[in-house]
């Protein structure tokens, strides 16, 4: 019965996109609730010396 195959494929397609959408929403919500991590202090790092041949 080809109609059942079409319905089955459509159902799997929609379920896959729904799971991808919900996963990205959950990741974004998790990143918003945890906040950004502390960035390393860049003031203490040595500056690289300029190359002599340039």
Secondary structure as GFF3:
##gff-version 3
##sequence-region A 1 54
A	DSSP	alpha_helix	2	34	.	.	.	ID=ss1
###
